């Protein structure tokens, strides 16, 4: 099950579970569409994998399996 991390690892923007602006790679590195467009062009800066739209989780699925609450920030030179 996906963690659904709560923020962009670059700019720390909130990305709730239902956000259509969240992008992830196969390791669940999470970025917003804005940072992807400005810096990454669809390639994860952590692992080099493809960034794709993160599936959303809503309703009972979200109630029974809540999104992660621990924020992840990684120092990328383009994000500072």
C-alpha positions in Angstrom: 0.0 0.0 0.0 1.3 3.5 -0.9 2.3 5.7 2.0 0.8 8.8 0.4 3.4 11.1 1.9 2.0 14.5 2.9 4.4 16.9 1.2 6.6 17.7 -1.7 10.2 16.6 -0.8 11.5 19.7 -2.6 9.3 22.7 -1.6 7.5 21.1 1.3 4.1 22.0 -0.2 1.2 20.1 1.4 0.0 17.2 -0.8 -3.0 15.6 0.8 -4.1 12.1 -0.1 -6.6 13.3 -2.6 -4.3 15.8 -4.3 -4.0 15.5 -8.1 -0.8 17.5 -7.9 1.3 14.8 -6.3 3.8 12.8 -8.4 5.7 9.8 -7.2 8.4 7.4 -8.5 8.5 3.6 -7.8 10.2 4.3 -4.4 7.4 6.7 -3.5 9.6 9.8 -3.6 7.0 12.5 -3.7 7.0 15.8 -5.5 4.5 18.4 -6.6 3.8 19.2 -10.3 5.3 22.7 -9.9 8.7 21.4 -8.7 8.6 18.7 -11.4 8.0 21.2 -14.1 10.6 23.7 -12.8 13.4 21.2 -11.9 12.9 17.5 -12.7 11.1 17.1 -16.0 9.6 13.8 -15.0 12.7 12.2 -13.5 13.1 11.6 -9.8 16.2 13.4 -8.5 16.7 10.7 -5.8 16.7 7.5 -7.9 16.4 8.6 -11.5 13.1 6.9 -11.9 10.0 8.2 -13.7 7.7 10.6 -11.8 4.1 9.8 -12.5 0.7 10.9 -11.0 0.2 9.4 -7.6 -3.1 7.6 -7.2 -5.5 9.2 -4.9 -7.2 7.6 -1.9 -10.6 8.8 -0.7 -13.6 7.9 1.3 -13.6 4.7 3.3 -10.3 3.6 1.8 -8.7 6.7 3.2 -10.5 6.3 6.6 -9.4 2.7 6.9 -5.8 3.3 5.5 -4.8 6.9 6.4 -2.1 8.7 4.5 1.3 9.1 6.2 1.9 12.1 8.5 5.7 12.1 8.6 7.1 14.8 6.3 10.1 14.1 4.0 12.4 16.8 2.9 15.6 16.1 1.0 18.2 18.7 0.2 18.3 19.2 -3.6 20.3 22.1 -4.8 17.5 23.2 -7.1 15.1 23.3 -4.2 17.0 25.7 -2.0 
